[in-house]
């Protein structure tokens, strides 16, 4: 069985209010970078900066731009996080501890 000459992929970029998906037919063996370039999303969304702020993934798994694509891959261009998830969880945990410890006067009278 011979390898296919072309592959079908999608390149996705999620905005706050919608998702842009570009379907492409590319030569077998092409890279993530080539697919992103062919999608036209870099021209349509100049805020995308793959060198500094945006990351790339295939089905939610981070990949490098030189990763070779397989048929039916979905390339995702991730926007930068506006808040550090670890910091957000830490703050939530601290708030939860304060609320649990702060029993108030009613509980103090029972002790």
DRENTORKOL-3810 file (N, C-alpha, C; in nm, 4 decimals):
REM DRENTORKOL-3810
@n.u->0.0849; n.v->-0.1180; n.w->0.0000; ca.u->0.0000; ca.v->0.0000; ca.w->0.0000; c.u->0.0893; c.v->0.1241; c.w->0.0000
@n.u->0.0688; n.v->0.2147; n.w->-0.0915; ca.u->0.1530; ca.v->0.3331; ca.w->-0.1007; c.u->0.0960; c.v->0.4479; c.w->-0.0185
@n.u->0.1841; n.v->0.5393; n.w->0.0199; ca.u->0.1430; ca.v->0.6557; ca.w->0.0985; c.u->0.0669; c.v->0.7529; c.w->0.0090
@n.u->-0.0315; n.v->0.8240; n.w->0.0654; ca.u->-0.1059; ca.v->0.9211; ca.w->-0.0162; c.u->-0.0161; c.v->1.0383; c.w->-0.0569
@n.u->-0.0487; n.v->1.0974; n.w->-0.1721; ca.u->0.0279; ca.v->1.2121; ca.w->-0.2209; c.u->-0.0127; c.v->1.3411; c.w->-0.1532
@n.u->-0.1330; n.v->1.3444; n.w->-0.0952; ca.u->-0.1794; ca.v->1.4661; ca.w->-0.0294; c.u->-0.2532; c.v->1.4302; c.w->0.0988
@n.u->-0.2651; n.v->1.5295; n.w->0.1858; ca.u->-0.3359; ca.v->1.5136; ca.w->0.3128; c.u->-0.4364; c.v->1.6270; c.w->0.3283
@n.u->-0.5404; n.v->1.6008; n.w->0.4041; ca.u->-0.6394; ca.v->1.7033; ca.w->0.4369; c.u->-0.6203; c.v->1.7432; c.w->0.5822
@n.u->-0.6082; n.v->1.8729; n.w->0.6069; ca.u->-0.5896; ca.v->1.9240; ca.w->0.7426; c.u->-0.6782; c.v->2.0461; c.w->0.7635
@n.u->-0.6927; n.v->2.0843; n.w->0.8896; ca.u->-0.7626; ca.v->2.2079; ca.w->0.9252; c.u->-0.6670; c.v->2.2927; c.w->1.0080
@n.u->-0.6735; n.v->2.4229; n.w->0.9875; ca.u->-0.5996; ca.v->2.5175; ca.w->1.0707; c.u->-0.7040; c.v->2.6028; c.w->1.1412
@n.u->-0.6966; n.v->2.6066; n.w->1.2762; ca.u->-0.7979; ca.v->2.6756; ca.w->1.3565; c.u->-0.7344; c.v->2.7871; c.w->1.4391
@n.u->-0.8089; n.v->2.8951; n.w->1.4508; ca.u->-0.7698; ca.v->3.0060; ca.w->1.5377; c.u->-0.8954; c.v->3.0536; c.w->1.6087
@n.u->-0.8974; n.v->3.0431; n.w->1.7404; ca.u->-1.0156; ca.v->3.0795; ca.w->1.8181; c.u->-1.0044; c.v->3.2240; c.w->1.8651
@n.u->-1.1043; n.v->3.3019; n.w->1.8296; ca.u->-1.1161; ca.v->3.4380; ca.w->1.8788; c.u->-1.2111; c.v->3.4362; c.w->1.9978
@n.u->-1.2315; n.v->3.5479; n.w->2.0613; ca.u->-1.3203; ca.v->3.5515; ca.w->2.1788; c.u->-1.4631; c.v->3.5122; c.w->2.1444
@n.u->-1.5104; n.v->3.5558; n.w->2.0286; ca.u->-1.6501; ca.v->3.5347; ca.w->1.9946; c.u->-1.6752; c.v->3.4330; c.w->1.8829
@n.u->-1.5703; n.v->3.3866; n.w->1.8192; ca.u->-1.5877; ca.v->3.2888; ca.w->1.7117; c.u->-1.4571; c.v->3.2139; c.w->1.6850
@n.u->-1.4707; n.v->3.1121; n.w->1.6039; ca.u->-1.3545; ca.v->3.0300; ca.w->1.5687; c.u->-1.3381; c.v->3.0320; c.w->1.4168
@n.u->-1.2164; n.v->3.0527; n.w->1.3721; ca.u->-1.1884; ca.v->3.0491; ca.w->1.2287; c.u->-1.1265; c.v->2.9146; c.w->1.1975
@n.u->-1.1834; n.v->2.8455; n.w->1.0997; ca.u->-1.1313; ca.v->2.7159; ca.w->1.0571; c.u->-1.1088; c.v->2.7202; c.w->0.9068
@n.u->-0.9863; n.v->2.6851; n.w->0.8669; ca.u->-0.9513; ca.v->2.6813; ca.w->0.7253; c.u->-0.9142; c.v->2.5367; c.w->0.6915
@n.u->-0.9854; n.v->2.4805; n.w->0.5960; ca.u->-0.9571; ca.v->2.3438; ca.w->0.5514; c.u->-0.8631; c.v->2.3494; c.w->0.4315
@n.u->-0.7611; n.v->2.2639; n.w->0.4352; ca.u->-0.6597; ca.v->2.2646; ca.w->0.3308; c.u->-0.6296; c.v->2.1238; c.w->0.2819
@n.u->-0.5922; n.v->2.1147; n.w->0.1558; ca.u->-0.5378; ca.v->1.9912; ca.w->0.0998; c.u->-0.3930; c.v->2.0243; c.w->0.0651
@n.u->-0.2993; n.v->1.9544; n.w->0.1295; ca.u->-0.1571; ca.v->1.9851; ca.w->0.1164; c.u->-0.0800; c.v->1.8600; c.w->0.0761
@n.u->0.0421; n.v->1.8775; n.w->0.0257; ca.u->0.1240; ca.v->1.7605; ca.w->-0.0070; c.u->0.1593; c.v->1.6814; c.w->0.1194
@n.u->0.1624; n.v->1.5511; n.w->0.1065; ca.u->0.2018; ca.v->1.4661; ca.w->0.2195; c.u->0.3430; c.v->1.5049; c.w->0.2631
@n.u->0.3655; n.v->1.5018; n.w->0.3941; ca.u->0.4976; ca.v->1.5338; ca.w->0.4476; c.u->0.5191; c.v->1.6805; c.w->0.4791
@n.u->0.4178; n.v->1.7647; n.w->0.4603; ca.u->0.4379; ca.v->1.9068; ca.w->0.4896; c.u->0.4306; c.v->1.9324; c.w->0.6405
@n.u->0.4762; n.v->2.0486; n.w->0.6817; ca.u->0.4885; ca.v->2.0826; ca.w->0.8237; c.u->0.3734; c.v->2.1701; c.w->0.8722
@n.u->0.3673; n.v->2.1835; n.w->1.0024; ca.u->0.2687; ca.v->2.2710; ca.w->1.0659; c.u->0.2858; c.v->2.4136; c.w->1.0143
@n.u->0.4092; n.v->2.4609; n.w->1.0064; ca.u->0.4346; ca.v->2.5976; ca.w->0.9600; c.u->0.3816; c.v->2.6192; c.w->0.8188
@n.u->0.4033; n.v->2.5225; n.w->0.7323; ca.u->0.3556; ca.v->2.5366; ca.w->0.5939; c.u->0.2033; c.v->2.5445; c.w->0.5904
@n.u->0.1365; n.v->2.4646; n.w->0.6724; ca.u->-0.0093; ca.v->2.4678; ca.w->0.6771; c.u->-0.0600; c.v->2.6021; c.w->0.7292
@n.u->0.0035; n.v->2.6536; n.w->0.8343; ca.u->-0.0367; ca.v->2.7836; ca.w->0.8892; c.u->-0.0171; c.v->2.8928; c.w->0.7844
@n.u->0.0956; n.v->2.8891; n.w->0.7154; ca.u->0.1211; ca.v->2.9880; ca.w->0.6103; c.u->0.0162; c.v->2.9777; c.w->0.4990
@n.u->-0.0163; n.v->2.8560; n.w->0.4588; ca.u->-0.1118; ca.v->2.8349; ca.w->0.3497; c.u->-0.2544; c.v->2.8733; c.w->0.3894
@n.u->-0.2838; n.v->2.8721; n.w->0.5178; ca.u->-0.4199; ca.v->2.9018; ca.w->0.5637; c.u->-0.4604; c.v->3.0475; c.w->0.5431
@n.u->-0.3637; n.v->3.1375; n.w->0.5390; ca.u->-0.3939; ca.v->3.2799; ca.w->0.5262; c.u->-0.4312; c.v->3.3460; c.w->0.6580
@n.u->-0.4320; n.v->3.2698; n.w->0.7676; ca.u->-0.4708; ca.v->3.3270; ca.w->0.8970; c.u->-0.3690; c.v->3.4287; c.w->0.9489
@n.u->-0.2422; n.v->3.4121; n.w->0.9147; ca.u->-0.1407; ca.v->3.5089; ca.w->0.9598; c.u->-0.1633; c.v->3.6454; c.w->0.8960
@n.u->-0.2089; n.v->3.6467; n.w->0.7720; ca.u->-0.2375; ca.v->3.7735; ca.w->0.7047; c.u->-0.3689; c.v->3.8331; c.w->0.7545
@n.u->-0.4658; n.v->3.7484; n.w->0.7797; ca.u->-0.5973; ca.v->3.7950; ca.w->0.8235; c.u->-0.5949; c.v->3.8452; c.w->0.9675
@n.u->-0.5078; n.v->3.7877; n.w->1.0497; ca.u->-0.4985; ca.v->3.8239; ca.w->1.1921; c.u->-0.3539; c.v->3.8625; c.w->1.2251
@n.u->-0.3172; n.v->3.9875; n.w->1.2020; ca.u->-0.1784; ca.v->4.0297; ca.w->1.2233; c.u->-0.1334; c.v->4.0218; c.w->1.3692
@n.u->-0.2273; n.v->4.0048; n.w->1.4631; ca.u->-0.1891; ca.v->3.9925; ca.w->1.6044; c.u->-0.1223; c.v->3.8581; c.w->1.6346
@n.u->-0.1341; n.v->3.7621; n.w->1.5444; ca.u->-0.0706; ca.v->3.6318; ca.w->1.5650; c.u->0.0797; c.v->3.6478; c.w->1.5494
@n.u->0.1536; n.v->3.6080; n.w->1.6514; ca.u->0.2996; ca.v->3.6145; ca.w->1.6493; c.u->0.3536; c.v->3.4794; c.w->1.6964
@n.u->0.3811; n.v->3.3921; n.w->1.6012; ca.u->0.4252; ca.v->3.2568; ca.w->1.6358; c.u->0.5637; c.v->3.2544; c.w->1.6990
@n.u->0.6418; n.v->3.3584; n.w->1.6776; ca.u->0.7767; ca.v->3.3617; ca.w->1.7349; c.u->0.7759; c.v->3.3967; c.w->1.8837
@n.u->0.6761; n.v->3.4730; n.w->1.9283; ca.u->0.6798; ca.v->3.5212; ca.w->2.0669; c.u->0.5596; c.v->3.4812; c.w->2.1506
@n.u->0.4383; n.v->3.5101; n.w->2.1067; ca.u->0.3240; ca.v->3.4979; ca.w->2.1977; c.u->0.2316; c.v->3.3800; c.w->2.1715
@n.u->0.2157; n.v->3.3385; n.w->2.0470; ca.u->0.1212; ca.v->3.2317; ca.w->2.0167; c.u->0.1920; c.v->3.0974; c.w->2.0084
@n.u->0.1242; n.v->2.9944; n.w->2.0544; ca.u->0.1757; ca.v->2.8581; ca.w->2.0477; c.u->0.0924; c.v->2.7807; c.w->1.9461
@n.u->0.1466; n.v->2.6662; n.w->1.9033; ca.u->0.0788; ca.v->2.5802; ca.w->1.8076; c.u->0.0522; c.v->2.4438; c.w->1.8685
@n.u->-0.0549; n.v->2.3810; n.w->1.8247; ca.u->-0.0859; ca.v->2.2472; ca.w->1.8719; c.u->-0.1596; c.v->2.1688; c.w->1.7656
@n.u->-0.1608; n.v->2.0372; n.w->1.7858; ca.u->-0.2421; ca.v->1.9479; ca.w->1.7039; c.u->-0.3313; c.v->1.8728; c.w->1.8011
@n.u->-0.4615; n.v->1.8910; n.w->1.7871; ca.u->-0.5598; ca.v->1.8299; ca.w->1.8774; c.u->-0.5210; c.v->1.8507; c.w->2.0239
@n.u->-0.4953; n.v->1.9752; n.w->2.0626; ca.u->-0.4685; ca.v->2.0179; ca.w->2.2003; c.u->-0.3349; c.v->1.9702; c.w->2.2557
@n.u->-0.2457; n.v->1.9222; n.w->2.1721; ca.u->-0.1116; ca.v->1.8834; ca.w->2.2165; c.u->-0.0114; c.v->1.9790; c.w->2.1518
@n.u->0.0681; n.v->2.0482; n.w->2.2339; ca.u->0.1644; ca.v->2.1441; ca.w->2.1806; c.u->0.2628; c.v->2.0768; c.w->2.0852
@n.u->0.2905; n.v->2.1452; n.w->1.9743; ca.u->0.3876; ca.v->2.0962; ca.w->1.8759; c.u->0.4727; c.v->2.2126; c.w->1.8291
@n.u->0.5850; n.v->2.1797; n.w->1.7682; ca.u->0.6713; ca.v->2.2816; ca.w->1.7080; c.u->0.6282; c.v->2.3026; c.w->1.5633
@n.u->0.6666; n.v->2.4160; n.w->1.5095; ca.u->0.6267; ca.v->2.4523; ca.w->1.3734; c.u->0.6824; c.v->2.3565; c.w->1.2686
@n.u->0.7908; n.v->2.2870; n.w->1.2997; ca.u->0.8497; ca.v->2.1957; ca.w->1.2022; c.u->0.7965; c.v->2.0525; c.w->1.2130
@n.u->0.6926; n.v->2.0313; n.w->1.2954; ca.u->0.6327; ca.v->1.8980; ca.w->1.3076; c.u->0.5657; c.v->1.8601; c.w->1.1753
@n.u->0.5824; n.v->1.7349; n.w->1.1351; ca.u->0.5234; ca.v->1.6857; ca.w->1.0106; c.u->0.3782; c.v->1.6457; c.w->1.0357
@n.u->0.2924; n.v->1.6861; n.w->0.9443; ca.u->0.1491; ca.v->1.6624; ca.w->0.9584; c.u->0.1077; c.v->1.5260; c.w->0.9045
@n.u->-0.0046; n.v->1.4776; n.w->0.9592; ca.u->-0.0673; ca.v->1.3554; ca.w->0.9097; c.u->-0.2062; c.v->1.3923; c.w->0.8577
@n.u->-0.2626; n.v->1.3037; n.w->0.7794; ca.u->-0.3953; ca.v->1.3273; ca.w->0.7244; c.u->-0.4961; c.v->1.3484; c.w->0.8375
@n.u->-0.5833; n.v->1.4462; n.w->0.8205; ca.u->-0.6911; ca.v->1.4827; ca.w->0.9129; c.u->-0.6435; c.v->1.5495; c.w->1.0426
@n.u->-0.5206; n.v->1.5956; n.w->1.0483; ca.u->-0.4755; ca.v->1.6716; ca.w->1.1651; c.u->-0.5487; c.v->1.8046; c.w->1.1706
@n.u->-0.5689; n.v->1.8538; n.w->1.2933; ca.u->-0.6249; ca.v->1.9873; ca.w->1.3147; c.u->-0.5179; c.v->2.0695; c.w->1.3853
@n.u->-0.4628; n.v->2.1672; n.w->1.3158; ca.u->-0.3615; ca.v->2.2555; ca.w->1.3724; c.u->-0.4338; c.v->2.3680; c.w->1.4438
@n.u->-0.3937; n.v->2.3944; n.w->1.5668; ca.u->-0.4577; ca.v->2.4985; ca.w->1.6463; c.u->-0.3560; c.v->2.6065; c.w->1.6786
@n.u->-0.3946; n.v->2.7298; n.w->1.6561; ca.u->-0.3120; ca.v->2.8454; ca.w->1.6927; c.u->-0.3710; c.v->2.8991; c.w->1.8223
@n.u->-0.2928; n.v->2.8923; n.w->1.9290; ca.u->-0.3422; ca.v->2.9327; ca.w->2.0607; c.u->-0.3115; c.v->3.0790; c.w->2.0884
@n.u->-0.4113; n.v->3.1487; n.w->2.1426; ca.u->-0.3896; ca.v->3.2866; ca.w->2.1865; c.u->-0.3170; c.v->3.2837; c.w->2.3198
@n.u->-0.2429; n.v->3.3900; n.w->2.3518; ca.u->-0.1747; ca.v->3.3934; ca.w->2.4823; c.u->-0.2758; c.v->3.4011; c.w->2.5961
@n.u->-0.2409; n.v->3.3433; n.w->2.7089; ca.u->-0.3281; ca.v->3.3481; ca.w->2.8258; c.u->-0.3280; c.v->3.4884; c.w->2.8844
@n.u->-0.4449; n.v->3.5343; n.w->2.9294; ca.u->-0.4512; ca.v->3.6665; ca.w->2.9915; c.u->-0.4241; c.v->3.6584; c.w->3.1409
@n.u->-0.4350; n.v->3.5381; n.w->3.1964; ca.u->-0.4051; ca.v->3.5179; ca.w->3.3385; c.u->-0.3342; c.v->3.3835; c.w->3.3530
@n.u->-0.2401; n.v->3.3775; n.w->3.4448; ca.u->-0.1682; ca.v->3.2543; ca.w->3.4713; c.u->-0.2609; c.v->3.1584; c.w->3.5464
@n.u->-0.2923; n.v->3.0411; n.w->3.4903; ca.u->-0.3867; ca.v->2.9509; ca.w->3.5564; c.u->-0.3418; c.v->2.9073; c.w->3.6955
@n.u->-0.2119; n.v->2.8927; n.w->3.7149; ca.u->-0.1625; ca.v->2.8538; ca.w->3.8476; c.u->-0.1896; c.v->2.9634; c.w->3.9500
@n.u->-0.1700; n.v->3.0864; n.w->3.9094; ca.u->-0.1954; ca.v->3.1994; ca.w->3.9986; c.u->-0.3437; c.v->3.2106; c.w->4.0318
@n.u->-0.4293; n.v->3.1902; n.w->3.9335; ca.u->-0.5738; ca.v->3.1961; ca.w->3.9563; c.u->-0.6159; c.v->3.0884; c.w->4.0557
@n.u->-0.5652; n.v->2.9651; n.w->4.0388; ca.u->-0.5994; ca.v->2.8566; ca.w->4.1318; c.u->-0.5489; c.v->2.8868; c.w->4.2720
@n.u->-0.4277; n.v->2.9436; n.w->4.2804; ca.u->-0.3714; ca.v->2.9780; ca.w->4.4113; c.u->-0.4593; c.v->3.0803; c.w->4.4818
@n.u->-0.5035; n.v->3.1817; n.w->4.4102; ca.u->-0.5898; ca.v->3.2840; ca.w->4.4698; c.u->-0.7236; c.v->3.2252; c.w->4.5134
@n.u->-0.7805; n.v->3.1378; n.w->4.4320; ca.u->-0.9064; ca.v->3.0735; ca.w->4.4697; c.u->-0.8885; c.v->2.9889; c.w->4.5955
@n.u->-0.7779; n.v->2.9184; n.w->4.6040; ca.u->-0.7519; ca.v->2.8346; ca.w->4.7212; c.u->-0.7375; c.v->2.9216; c.w->4.8456
@n.u->-0.6674; n.v->3.0335; n.w->4.8336; ca.u->-0.6516; ca.v->3.1246; ca.w->4.9476; c.u->-0.7867; c.v->3.1804; c.w->4.9915
@n.u->-0.8700; n.v->3.2177; n.w->4.8970; ca.u->-1.0024; ca.v->3.2703; ca.w->4.9306; c.u->-1.0868; c.v->3.1637; c.w->4.9989
@n.u->-1.0765; n.v->3.0407; n.w->4.9527; ca.u->-1.1505; ca.v->2.9315; ca.w->5.0146; c.u->-1.1046; c.v->2.9056; c.w->5.1567
@n.u->-0.9749; n.v->2.9143; n.w->5.1838; ca.u->-0.9216; ca.v->2.8931; ca.w->5.3187; c.u->-0.9690; c.v->3.0027; c.w->5.4119
@n.u->-0.9701; n.v->3.1259; n.w->5.3631; ca.u->-1.0148; ca.v->3.2382; ca.w->5.4460; c.u->-1.1611; c.v->3.2187; c.w->5.4827
@n.u->-1.2415; n.v->3.1780; n.w->5.3880; ca.u->-1.3841; ca.v->3.1594; ca.w->5.4148; c.u->-1.4060; c.v->3.0451; c.w->5.5136
@n.u->-1.3295; n.v->2.9373; n.w->5.5039; ca.u->-1.3459; ca.v->2.8242; ca.w->5.5937; c.u->-1.2997; c.v->2.8588; c.w->5.7347
@n.u->-1.1913; n.v->2.9354; n.w->5.7461; ca.u->-1.1385; ca.v->2.9717; ca.w->5.8775; c.u->-1.2257; c.v->3.0746; c.w->5.9462
@n.u->-1.2857; n.v->3.1641; n.w->5.8714; ca.u->-1.3633; ca.v->3.2748; ca.w->5.9290; c.u->-1.4998; c.v->3.2256; c.w->5.9740
@n.u->-1.5061; n.v->3.1571; n.w->6.0847; ca.u->-1.6326; ca.v->3.1007; ca.w->6.1334; c.u->-1.7276; c.v->3.2056; c.w->6.1891
@n.u->-1.6759; n.v->3.3159; n.w->6.2355; ca.u->-1.7607; ca.v->3.4215; ca.w->6.2871; c.u->-1.7967; c.v->3.3991; c.w->6.4348
@n.u->-1.8663; n.v->3.4945; n.w->6.4961; ca.u->-1.8976; ca.v->3.4913; ca.w->6.6376; c.u->-1.9870; c.v->3.3755; c.w->6.6790
@n.u->-2.0788; n.v->3.3305; n.w->6.5945; ca.u->-2.1711; ca.v->3.2221; ca.w->6.6334; c.u->-2.0952; c.v->3.0947; c.w->6.6655
@n.u->-1.9932; n.v->3.0610; n.w->6.5839; ca.u->-1.9181; ca.v->2.9395; ca.w->6.6068; c.u->-1.8272; c.v->2.9520; c.w->6.7288
@n.u->-1.7761; n.v->3.0728; n.w->6.7536; ca.u->-1.6858; ca.v->3.0917; ca.w->6.8674; c.u->-1.7577; c.v->3.0669; c.w->6.9982
@n.u->-1.8860; n.v->3.0996; n.w->7.0050; ca.u->-1.9621; ca.v->3.0812; ca.w->7.1277; c.u->-1.9873; c.v->2.9344; c.w->7.1582
@n.u->-1.9881; n.v->2.8502; n.w->7.0573; ca.u->-2.0147; ca.v->2.7089; ca.w->7.0754; c.u->-1.8914; c.v->2.6334; c.w->7.1208
@n.u->-1.7763; n.v->2.6866; n.w->7.1085; ca.u->-1.6532; ca.v->2.6138; ca.w->7.1378; c.u->-1.6197; c.v->2.6117; c.w->7.2848
END
